[in-house]
């Protein structure tokens, strides 16, 4: 199926060392779907937590639908994620015992369904972030040098 990207979390890969990814469905209302189709969603400060054997996403901002009036929900409300029981148990064990975090990476349409890509990772230290930036800058310099060499 075709994936149509709606929103990405701009700081997910910068602040976390992502070890694995997972796809999950999300429970939404009609006006929320319409807002997502218009691209009015923000994942920047969102995170996933497991409570009572169910996964929930917190801090995901979906702007109220312009024509939704009384049917609009709170933009920052907690939303349930749709995962299998085995997946939830696996994630719960990773988070509680090994100190991993669940971070939303991207939100997209897969067919007519809204899916969210979750990253399983650990938070980076400041020196890790600096190393990543240094590596990216070195790669850019190498590409520029090769480009200049080929153009001469």
Residue pairs with C-beta under 8 A, 6 or more apart in sequence:
1 110
1 111
2 110
2 111
3 108
3 109
3 110
3 115
4 108
4 109
5 106
5 107
5 108
6 36
6 37
6 39
6 41
6 106
6 107
6 108
6 109
6 114
7 39
7 41
7 42
7 43
7 106
7 107
8 43
8 105
8 106
8 107
9 43
9 44
9 46
9 103
9 104
9 105
9 106
10 44
11 44
12 18
12 43
12 103
12 104
12 105
12 119
13 105
13 119
14 124
14 129
14 132
15 123
15 124
15 129
16 101
16 103
16 119
16 121
16 122
16 123
16 124
17 121
17 122
17 123
17 124
17 128
18 103
18 105
18 119
18 120
18 121
19 100
19 120
19 121
19 122
20 119
20 120
20 121
21 105
21 117
21 118
21 119
21 120
22 83
22 87
22 91
22 117
22 118
22 119
22 120
23 110
23 115
23 116
23 117
23 118
24 55
24 81
24 82
24 83
24 115
24 116
24 118
25 81
25 82
25 83
25 113
25 114
25 115
25 116
26 57
26 79
26 80
26 81
26 82
26 114
26 115
26 116
27 79
27 80
27 81
27 82
28 36
28 62
28 79
28 114
29 71
29 73
30 71
31 64
31 65
31 68
31 71
31 72
31 73
32 62
32 65
32 73
33 114
34 65
34 68
35 41
35 62
35 63
35 64
35 65
35 68
36 62
36 107
36 114
38 65
40 62
40 63
41 60
41 61
41 62
41 63
41 107
42 60
42 61
43 60
43 104
43 105
43 106
43 107
45 59
45 61
46 57
46 58
46 59
46 60
46 61
46 104
47 57
47 58
47 59
47 101
47 102
47 103
47 104
48 55
48 56
48 57
48 58
48 81
48 102
48 103
48 104
48 118
49 55
49 56
49 58
49 102
50 56
50 88
50 91
50 92
50 95
50 102
53 85
53 88
53 92
54 80
54 81
54 88
55 80
55 81
55 83
55 88
55 91
55 102
56 78
56 79
56 80
56 81
57 78
57 79
57 81
57 104
57 116
58 78
59 76
60 76
60 79
60 104
60 107
61 75
61 76
62 75
63 75
64 72
64 73
64 75
65 71
65 72
81 116
81 118
83 91
91 102
91 120
94 100
94 120
95 101
95 102
99 122
100 120
100 121
100 122
101 120
101 121
101 122
101 123
102 118
102 119
102 120
103 118
103 119
103 121
104 116
104 117
104 118
104 119
105 117
105 118
105 119
106 116
106 117
107 114
107 115
107 116
107 117
108 114
108 115
108 116
108 117
109 115
124 132
